[in-house]
Each structure stands twice: as structure tokens, then as C-alpha cells.
Amino acid sequence: QVQLVESGGGLVQAGGSLRLSCAASGSIDSFNVMGWYRQAPKKQRELVAVITSNGSTNYADSVKGRFTISRDNTKKTVYLQMNSLKSEDAAVYYCFYKYLQNIAWGQGTQVIVSS
């Protein structure tokens, strides 16, 4: 089993920055994919960014150029650097881990963007 613990959410002004962290523990396979989803009230969960074990990344169009996903495999941690935050980025952000059929989720961390 894999456990994920997120941190770094909070309140930020529009145009500001936040960095989310997701620390993984447990039975982690080296060849995994990790990333972030987000869910705003009354909206569907949206894939924000993913990163493979070798560092390949992919982003939602809505965050390209503003968000950067990275990982430190020695620390088993994934980061999401969020810059130029907009009101529409406000949501609960969920970290995920996937390897074959094994998927784990974090508990979520809330990002609030004030205008």
C-alpha cells in the first residue's frame, strides 16, 4: 500500500504563488506516475499535471506556463509550483500515485485564491 500526505495549500492573493508537496510512503514502485488533480465546488475533478518516474511531464492547458510539477525520487516527494494564480485555480488539490492497477490518493489540500 502507498500512503500520500499533501501539504502547502492555503490562502493566496491572485497573482501570487504556492508550492504544494506530496510525500509518498509505503510500497512504492520505482516506475510510477504521480501527479495532481483538483476539484472546485460543483465541478468535476480535473487533471492538473502528471510526472513519470523519469521526469516526463504533462499539464492541463489551463495551467501550462504557470504551474510546474517536479519530483525528488530520493525523498519520494512530488511538488507542484503554482505561479500567477487565478481565482479559477481555487480548488482542493489531490495528489495521486499510480503503478499498473495500484492507485493511491492523498487527502487533499485546499487552495484559496483571493481577488
DSSP file with accessible surface (Angstrom, degrees, kcal/mol):
  #  RESIDUE AA STRUCTURE BP1 BP2  ACC     N-H-->O    O-->H-N    N-H-->O    O-->H-N    TCO  KAPPA ALPHA  PHI   PSI    X-CA   Y-CA   Z-CA
    1    1 A Q              0   0  176      0, 0.0    26,-2.4     0, 0.0     2,-0.4   0.000 360.0 360.0 360.0 147.2    0.0    0.0    0.0
    2    2 A V  E     -A   26   0A  13     24,-0.2     2,-0.4   101,-0.1    24,-0.2  -0.943 360.0-160.8-115.2 134.4    1.0    3.6   -0.7
    3    3 A Q  E     -A   25   0A  85     22,-2.8    22,-2.2    -2,-0.4     2,-0.4  -0.935   4.6-162.5-114.1 140.0    0.2    6.5    1.5
    4    4 A L  E     -A   24   0A  11    101,-0.4     2,-0.5    -2,-0.4   103,-0.4  -0.980   4.9-170.1-124.6 133.1    0.3   10.1    0.3
    5    5 A V  E     -A   23   0A  86     18,-2.2    18,-2.7    -2,-0.4     2,-0.3  -0.980  10.6-161.0-125.8 119.2    0.5   13.2    2.5
    6    6 A E  E     +A   22   0A   8     -2,-0.5     2,-0.3    16,-0.2    16,-0.2  -0.649  14.7 165.6 -97.3 155.6    0.0   16.6    0.9
    7    7 A S  E     +A   21   0A  64     14,-2.1    14,-2.8    -2,-0.3   102,-0.1  -0.967  40.2  69.4-156.2 165.4    0.9   20.0    2.3
    8    8 A G        +     0   0   35     -2,-0.3    11,-0.3     1,-0.3    14,-0.0   0.329  59.9 129.4 108.0  -7.3    1.3   23.5    1.1
    9    9 A G        +     0   0   28     12,-0.1     2,-0.3     9,-0.1    -1,-0.3  -0.186  26.1 111.4 -72.0 172.9   -2.2   24.7    0.4
   10   10 A G  E     -d  111   0B  27    100,-1.0   102,-2.9    99,-0.1     2,-0.4  -0.988  63.9 -38.1 158.4-162.8   -3.6   27.9    1.8
   11   11 A L  E     +d  112   0B 121     -2,-0.3     2,-0.3   100,-0.2   102,-0.2  -0.815  54.1 165.7 -99.8 132.4   -4.8   31.3    1.0
   12   12 A V  E     -d  113   0B  20    100,-2.6   102,-2.6    -2,-0.4     2,-0.2  -0.988  35.0-111.8-143.6 149.7   -3.0   33.4   -1.6
   13   13 A Q  E >   -d  114   0B 145     -2,-0.3     3,-2.5   100,-0.2    72,-0.2  -0.505  49.4 -86.2 -77.7 151.9   -3.8   36.6   -3.5
   14   14 A A  T 3  S+     0   0   53    100,-3.0    72,-0.2     1,-0.3    -1,-0.1  -0.318 119.9  29.3 -55.6 135.7   -4.5   36.4   -7.2
   15   15 A G  T 3  S+     0   0   55     70,-3.2    69,-0.6     1,-0.3    -1,-0.3   0.243 101.7 112.4  92.9 -11.3   -1.2   36.6   -9.0
   16   16 A G    <   -     0   0   22     -3,-2.5    69,-2.3    69,-0.2     2,-0.3  -0.072  60.1-118.2 -85.5-172.3    0.7   35.0   -6.1
   17   17 A S        +     0   0   61     66,-0.2     2,-0.3    67,-0.2    66,-0.2  -0.922  22.0 179.1-132.0 153.0    2.4   31.7   -5.8
   18   18 A L  E     - B   0  82A  32     64,-2.2    64,-3.4    -2,-0.3     2,-0.5  -0.977  16.4-146.4-144.1 153.3    2.1   28.5   -3.8
   19   19 A R  E     - B   0  81A 127    -11,-0.3     2,-0.3    -2,-0.3    62,-0.2  -0.982  12.9-159.3-124.6 122.3    4.0   25.2   -3.7
   20   20 A L  E     - B   0  80A   0     60,-2.7    60,-2.4    -2,-0.5     2,-0.4  -0.735   6.4-160.8 -94.7 146.1    2.3   22.0   -2.9
   21   21 A S  E     -AB   7  79A  22    -14,-2.8   -14,-2.1    -2,-0.3     2,-0.4  -0.943   8.4-167.4-125.3 150.0    4.1   18.9   -1.7
   22   22 A a  E     -AB   6  78A   0     56,-2.1    56,-2.4    -2,-0.4     2,-0.5  -0.924   7.7-162.9-139.4 110.5    3.1   15.3   -1.7
   23   23 A A  E     -AB   5  77A  42    -18,-2.7   -18,-2.2    -2,-0.4     2,-0.3  -0.827   8.9-155.9 -99.0 127.9    5.2   12.8    0.3
   24   24 A A  E     +A    4   0A  10     52,-3.2     2,-0.3    -2,-0.5   -20,-0.2  -0.767  16.0 170.0-103.8 146.8    4.8    9.2   -0.5
   25   25 A S  E     +A    3   0A  56    -22,-2.2   -22,-2.8    -2,-0.3     2,-0.3  -0.959  37.6  43.5-146.5 164.8    5.5    6.2    1.7
   26   26 A G  E    S-A    2   0A  44     -2,-0.3     2,-1.8   -24,-0.2   -24,-0.2  -0.737 106.8  -1.1 103.5-149.8    4.8    2.5    1.7
   27   27 A S  S    S+     0   0   87    -26,-2.4     2,-0.5    -2,-0.3   -25,-0.1  -0.534  76.2 175.5 -84.8  81.9    5.3    0.0   -1.1
   28   28 A I        -     0   0   43     -2,-1.8     2,-0.3    -4,-0.1    -2,-0.1  -0.754  21.3-146.6 -96.3 126.1    6.4    2.4   -3.8
   29   29 A D        -     0   0   51     -2,-0.5     3,-0.3     1,-0.1    -2,-0.0  -0.709  15.2-132.5 -88.0 143.3    7.4    1.1   -7.2
   30   30 A S  S    S+     0   0   91     -2,-0.3     2,-1.4     1,-0.2    -1,-0.1   0.837  98.8  61.7 -64.1 -34.2   10.1    2.9   -9.0
   31   31 A F  S    S+     0   0  157     21,-0.1    -1,-0.2    22,-0.1     2,-0.2  -0.503  81.7 130.4 -95.7  68.8    8.3    3.1  -12.3
   32   32 A N        -     0   0    6     -2,-1.4    21,-1.0    -3,-0.3     2,-0.4  -0.660  52.4-131.7-115.9 170.0    5.3    5.1  -11.2
   33   33 A V  E     +FE  52  98B  51     65,-2.6    65,-2.7    -2,-0.2     2,-0.3  -0.982  26.4 179.9-119.2 135.2    3.4    8.1  -12.3
   34   34 A M  E     +FE  51  97B   4     17,-2.6    17,-3.1    -2,-0.4     2,-0.3  -0.911  14.7 126.4-130.8 160.1    2.4   10.8   -9.9
   35   35 A G  E     -FE  50  96B   0     61,-1.8    61,-2.3    -2,-0.3     2,-0.4  -0.972  44.1 -79.8 179.4-163.1    0.6   14.0  -10.2
   36   36 A W  E     -FE  49  95B   0     13,-2.7    12,-2.8    -2,-0.3    13,-1.6  -0.988  22.0-175.7-135.3 136.2   -2.2   16.3   -9.1
   37   37 A Y  E     -FE  47  94B  67     57,-2.9    57,-2.8    -2,-0.4     2,-0.3  -0.797  14.0-157.4-111.7 165.1   -5.9   16.6   -9.7
   38   38 A R  E     -FE  46  93B  12      8,-2.4     8,-3.4    -2,-0.3     2,-0.4  -0.987   6.8-163.4-141.7 154.7   -8.1   19.4   -8.4
   39   39 A Q  E     - E   0  92B  70     53,-2.2    53,-2.4    -2,-0.3     6,-0.2  -0.957   4.1-165.2-141.3 119.6  -11.7   19.8   -7.7
   40   40 A A    >   -     0   0   20      4,-0.4     3,-2.1    -2,-0.4    51,-0.1  -0.630  46.9 -73.1 -94.5 159.2  -13.6   23.0   -7.3
   41   41 A P  T 3  S+     0   0  112      0, 0.0    -1,-0.1     0, 0.0     3,-0.1  -0.249 117.9   2.6 -55.4 133.1  -17.1   23.2   -5.8
   42   42 A K  T 3  S+     0   0  221      1,-0.2     2,-0.3    -3,-0.1    -3,-0.0   0.651 113.0 105.6  64.0  19.7  -19.8   21.9   -8.2
   43   43 A K  S <  S-     0   0  132     -3,-2.1    -1,-0.2     3,-0.0     2,-0.1  -0.896  74.7-102.5-125.4 158.8  -17.1   21.0  -10.8
   44   44 A Q        -     0   0  176     -2,-0.3    -4,-0.4     1,-0.1     2,-0.2  -0.390  48.0 -90.2 -74.2 155.1  -15.7   17.7  -11.9
   45   45 A R        -     0   0   94     -6,-0.2     2,-0.4    -2,-0.1    -6,-0.2  -0.465  48.4-155.1 -65.4 135.4  -12.3   16.6  -10.8
   46   46 A E  E     -F   38   0B  73     -8,-3.4    -8,-2.4    -2,-0.2     2,-0.4  -0.943  15.7-123.0-121.5 133.5   -9.7   17.9  -13.3
   47   47 A L  E     +F   37   0B  71     -2,-0.4   -10,-0.3   -10,-0.2     3,-0.1  -0.613  30.9 176.3 -73.3 127.6   -6.3   16.5  -14.0
   48   48 A V  E     -     0   0B   0    -12,-2.8    12,-2.6    -2,-0.4     2,-0.3   0.875  56.4 -20.4 -99.1 -52.5   -3.7   19.3  -13.4
   49   49 A A  E     -FG  36  59B   0    -13,-1.6   -13,-2.7    10,-0.2    -1,-0.4  -0.985  51.3-163.0-160.6 148.7   -0.3   17.8  -14.0
   50   50 A V  E     -FG  35  58B  27      8,-2.3     8,-1.8    -2,-0.3     2,-0.4  -0.960   1.9-167.8-134.4 155.7    1.5   14.5  -14.1
   51   51 A I  E     -FG  34  57B   6    -17,-3.1   -17,-2.6    -2,-0.3     6,-0.2  -0.992  13.4-142.1-144.0 132.9    5.1   13.4  -13.9
   52   52 A T  E >   -F   33   0B  40      4,-2.4     3,-1.8    -2,-0.4   -19,-0.2  -0.377  36.2 -98.2 -85.8 173.9    6.6   10.0  -14.7
   53   53 A S  T 3  S+     0   0   30    -21,-1.0    20,-0.1     1,-0.3   -20,-0.1   0.777 125.2  51.2 -65.0 -25.2    9.4    8.4  -12.8
   54   54 A N  T 3  S-     0   0  127      2,-0.1    -1,-0.3   -23,-0.0   -23,-0.0   0.362 124.8-100.4 -95.5   7.2   11.9    9.5  -15.5
   55   55 A G    <   +     0   0   38     -3,-1.8     2,-0.2     1,-0.3    -2,-0.1   0.474  68.5 149.0  96.3   3.2   10.6   13.1  -15.3
   56   56 A S        -     0   0   69      1,-0.0    -4,-2.4    -5,-0.0     2,-0.3  -0.511  29.5-161.6 -70.3 139.1    8.4   13.4  -18.3
   57   57 A T  E     -G   51   0B  66     -6,-0.2     2,-0.3    -2,-0.2    -6,-0.2  -0.843  19.2-173.9-125.5 158.5    5.6   15.9  -17.6
   58   58 A N  E     -G   50   0B 101     -8,-1.8    -8,-2.3    -2,-0.3     2,-0.3  -0.982  10.8-165.2-149.5 144.7    2.2   16.8  -18.9
   59   59 A Y  E     -G   49   0B  45     -2,-0.3   -10,-0.2   -10,-0.2     2,-0.1  -0.940  27.6-105.5-131.8 153.0   -0.1   19.7  -18.0
   60   60 A A    >>  -     0   0   21    -12,-2.6     3,-1.7    -2,-0.3     4,-1.0  -0.474  37.9-119.2 -66.4 146.4   -3.7   20.8  -18.3
   61   61 A D  T 34 S+     0   0  132      1,-0.3     3,-0.5     2,-0.2    -1,-0.1   0.849 111.2  64.1 -57.6 -33.3   -3.9   23.6  -20.9
   62   62 A S  T 34 S+     0   0   53      1,-0.2    -1,-0.3     3,-0.0   -14,-0.1   0.675 111.6  33.7 -68.4 -16.6   -5.4   25.8  -18.2
   63   63 A V  T X> S+     0   0    0     -3,-1.7     4,-2.4   -15,-0.2     3,-2.3   0.468  82.5 127.4-118.1  -4.7   -2.1   25.7  -16.2
   64   64 A K  T 3< S+     0   0  112     -4,-1.0     4,-0.1    -3,-0.5    -3,-0.0  -0.290  80.7  16.4 -57.4 134.7    0.6   25.5  -18.8
   65   65 A G  T 34 S+     0   0   87      2,-0.4    -1,-0.3     1,-0.1     3,-0.1   0.276 126.2  58.4  86.1 -12.2    3.2   28.1  -18.4
   66   66 A R  T <4 S+     0   0   29     -3,-2.3    17,-1.9     1,-0.2     2,-0.3   0.691  98.4  52.8-116.3 -35.0    2.1   28.9  -14.8
   67   67 A F  E  <  -C   82   0A   3     -4,-2.4    -2,-0.4    15,-0.2     2,-0.4  -0.827  59.5-166.8-107.8 147.3    2.4   25.5  -12.9
   68   68 A T  E     -C   81   0A  74     13,-2.5    13,-3.2    -2,-0.3     2,-0.4  -0.992   5.0-158.2-134.4 125.9    5.4   23.3  -12.7
   69   69 A I  E     +C   80   0A   5     -2,-0.4     2,-0.3    11,-0.2    11,-0.2  -0.822  21.6 162.1-100.6 140.5    5.4   19.7  -11.5
   70   70 A S  E     -C   79   0A  51      9,-2.0     9,-3.0    -2,-0.4     2,-0.3  -0.941  19.4-150.2-148.0 168.5    8.6   18.1  -10.2
   71   71 A R  E     -C   78   0A  42     -2,-0.3     2,-0.6     7,-0.2     7,-0.2  -0.998  12.7-152.6-145.7 150.8    9.7   15.2   -8.2
   72   72 A D  E  >> -C   77   0A  45      5,-3.0     5,-1.9    -2,-0.3     4,-0.7  -0.938  12.5-169.9-120.0 101.7   12.5   14.2   -5.9
   73   73 A N  T  45S+     0   0   89     -2,-0.6     3,-0.2     1,-0.2    -1,-0.1   0.816  84.9  58.2 -66.7 -28.6   12.8   10.4   -6.1
   74   74 A T  T  45S+     0   0  126      1,-0.2    -1,-0.2    -3,-0.1    -2,-0.0   0.859 115.6  36.2 -68.6 -31.9   15.2   10.2   -3.1
   75   75 A K  T  45S-     0   0  134     -3,-0.5    -1,-0.2     2,-0.2   -51,-0.2   0.460 104.6-131.1 -95.8  -3.4   12.6   12.0   -0.9
   76   76 A K  T  <5 +     0   0  105     -4,-0.7   -52,-3.2     1,-0.2     2,-0.4   0.913  63.5 134.7  53.4  46.1    9.7   10.2   -2.6
   77   77 A T  E   < -BC  23  72A  17     -5,-1.9    -5,-3.0   -54,-0.2     2,-0.4  -0.978  44.5-158.1-132.3 139.5    8.0   13.6   -3.0
   78   78 A V  E     -BC  22  71A   1    -56,-2.4   -56,-2.1    -2,-0.4     2,-0.3  -0.923  13.5-159.3-114.8 142.7    6.3   15.4   -5.8
   79   79 A Y  E     -BC  21  70A  29     -9,-3.0    -9,-2.0    -2,-0.4     2,-0.4  -0.887  12.2-160.4-121.5 151.6    5.9   19.1   -5.9
   80   80 A L  E     -BC  20  69A   0    -60,-2.4   -60,-2.7    -2,-0.3     2,-0.6  -0.925  10.0-161.9-131.0 106.2    3.5   21.5   -7.7
   81   81 A Q  E     -BC  19  68A  62    -13,-3.2   -13,-2.5    -2,-0.4     2,-0.6  -0.808  10.2-166.1 -87.1 121.3    4.8   25.0   -8.1
   82   82 A M  E     +BC  18  67A   0    -64,-3.4   -64,-2.2    -2,-0.6     2,-0.3  -0.947  10.6 174.7-116.4 115.8    1.9   27.3   -8.8
   83   83 A N        +     0   0   55    -17,-1.9   -66,-0.2    -2,-0.6   -67,-0.2  -0.764  59.4  22.1-115.3 162.6    2.6   30.8  -10.1
   84   84 A S  S    S-     0   0   67    -69,-0.6    -1,-0.2    -2,-0.3   -68,-0.2   0.906  84.7-158.0  50.1  49.4    0.4   33.6  -11.3
   85   85 A L        -     0   0    3    -69,-2.3   -70,-3.2    -3,-0.2     2,-0.3  -0.271   8.2-159.7 -65.7 143.0   -2.6   32.1   -9.5
   86   86 A K    >   -     0   0   91    -72,-0.2     3,-2.1    -3,-0.1     4,-0.4  -0.777  33.1-106.7-117.3 164.1   -6.1   32.9  -10.7
   87   87 A S  G >  S+     0   0   72      1,-0.3     3,-1.6    -2,-0.3    26,-0.2   0.859 119.1  61.4 -59.9 -32.6   -9.4   32.7   -9.0
   88   88 A E  G 3  S+     0   0  109      1,-0.3    -1,-0.3   -48,-0.0   -48,-0.1   0.566  91.6  67.2 -74.2  -6.4  -10.3   29.8  -11.2
   89   89 A D  G <  S+     0   0    0     -3,-2.1    -1,-0.3     2,-0.0     2,-0.2   0.577  72.5 114.7 -84.5 -10.2   -7.3   27.8   -9.7
   90   90 A A    <   +     0   0   32     -3,-1.6     2,-0.3    -4,-0.4    22,-0.2  -0.427  44.6 106.2 -63.7 127.6   -9.1   27.7   -6.3
   91   91 A A  E    S- H   0 111B   6     20,-1.4    20,-3.0    -2,-0.2     2,-0.6  -0.967  76.5 -76.9-178.0 174.5   -9.9   24.1   -5.5
   92   92 A V  E     -EH  39 110B  37    -53,-2.4   -53,-2.2    -2,-0.3     2,-0.5  -0.883  48.1-146.8 -92.0 127.0   -9.0   21.2   -3.4
   93   93 A Y  E     -EH  38 109B   0     16,-3.2    16,-2.2    -2,-0.6     2,-0.5  -0.855  11.9-163.6-101.7 129.2   -5.8   19.7   -4.9
   94   94 A Y  E     -E   37   0B  48    -57,-2.8   -57,-2.9    -2,-0.5     2,-0.3  -0.946   8.6-146.1-116.5 128.8   -5.3   15.9   -4.6
   95   95 A a  E     -E   36   0B   0     -2,-0.5    11,-2.5   -59,-0.2     2,-0.3  -0.630  20.9-168.2 -84.6 147.2   -2.1   14.1   -5.2
   96   96 A F  E     -EI  35 105B  16    -61,-2.3   -61,-1.8    -2,-0.3     2,-0.4  -0.972  15.4-158.9-137.4 157.7   -2.1   10.7   -6.8
   97   97 A Y  E     -EI  34 104B   1      7,-2.2     7,-2.4    -2,-0.3     2,-0.4  -0.992  14.3-175.7-130.0 136.1    0.2    7.8   -7.3
   98   98 A K  E     +EI  33 103B  89    -65,-2.7   -65,-2.6    -2,-0.4     2,-0.3  -0.989  15.9 161.8-139.9 131.0   -0.3    5.2  -10.0
   99   99 A Y  E >  S- I   0 102B  74      3,-2.5     3,-2.6    -2,-0.4   -67,-0.1  -0.900  72.0 -53.5-143.3 114.8    1.6    2.0  -10.9
  100  100 A L  T 3  S-     0   0  109     -2,-0.3    -1,-0.1     1,-0.3   -68,-0.0  -0.337 124.7 -15.4  52.8-120.7   -0.2   -0.6  -13.0
  101  101 A Q  T 3  S+     0   0  182     -2,-0.1     2,-0.7    -3,-0.1    -1,-0.3   0.476 115.8 101.1 -88.9  -2.1   -3.6   -1.2  -11.2
  102  102 A N  E <   +I   99   0B  66     -3,-2.6    -3,-2.5  -101,-0.0     2,-0.4  -0.761  46.2 171.3 -91.1 116.0   -2.4    0.3   -8.0
  103  103 A I  E     -I   98   0B  82     -2,-0.7     2,-0.3    -5,-0.2    -5,-0.2  -0.991   7.3-175.8-126.2 133.2   -3.7    3.9   -7.4
  104  104 A A  E     -I   97   0B  11     -7,-2.4    -7,-2.2    -2,-0.4     2,-0.4  -0.949   6.8-156.9-126.9 151.1   -3.4    5.9   -4.2
  105  105 A W  E     -I   96   0B 111     -2,-0.3  -101,-0.4    -9,-0.2    -9,-0.2  -0.945  12.5-130.5-126.3 147.2   -4.8    9.3   -3.3
  106  106 A G        -     0   0    9    -11,-2.5  -101,-0.1    -2,-0.4     3,-0.1  -0.316  33.3-106.6 -81.9 176.0   -3.9   11.9   -0.9
  107  107 A Q        -     0   0  116   -103,-0.4   -13,-0.1     1,-0.1  -102,-0.1   0.628  62.7-109.7 -82.0 -14.1   -6.4   13.5    1.5
  108  108 A G        -     0   0   14    -13,-0.1     2,-0.4     1,-0.1   -14,-0.2   0.152  20.9-133.3  98.7 144.8   -6.4   16.8   -0.4
  109  109 A T  E     - H   0  93B  21    -16,-2.2   -16,-3.2  -102,-0.1     2,-0.3  -1.000  22.6-126.3-134.8 135.1   -5.1   20.3    0.3
  110  110 A Q  E     - H   0  92B 117     -2,-0.4  -100,-1.0   -18,-0.2     2,-0.5  -0.623  16.4-164.6 -90.3 136.3   -7.2   23.4   -0.3
  111  111 A V  E     -dH  10  91B   1    -20,-3.0   -20,-1.4    -2,-0.3     2,-0.5  -0.981   6.5-171.2-116.6 124.2   -6.0   26.3   -2.3
  112  112 A I  E     -d   11   0B  77   -102,-2.9  -100,-2.6    -2,-0.5     2,-0.6  -0.971   4.1-163.2-117.3 127.8   -8.0   29.6   -1.9
  113  113 A V  E     -d   12   0B  16     -2,-0.5     2,-0.3   -26,-0.2  -100,-0.2  -0.955   6.0-157.9-115.7 118.7   -7.3   32.5   -4.2
  114  114 A S  E      d   13   0B  41   -102,-2.6  -100,-3.0    -2,-0.6    -2,-0.0  -0.743 360.0 360.0 -97.2 142.8   -8.5   35.9   -3.2
  115  115 A S              0   0  146     -2,-0.3   -29,-0.0  -102,-0.2    -1,-0.0  -0.468 360.0 360.0 -95.5 360.0   -9.0   38.7   -5.7
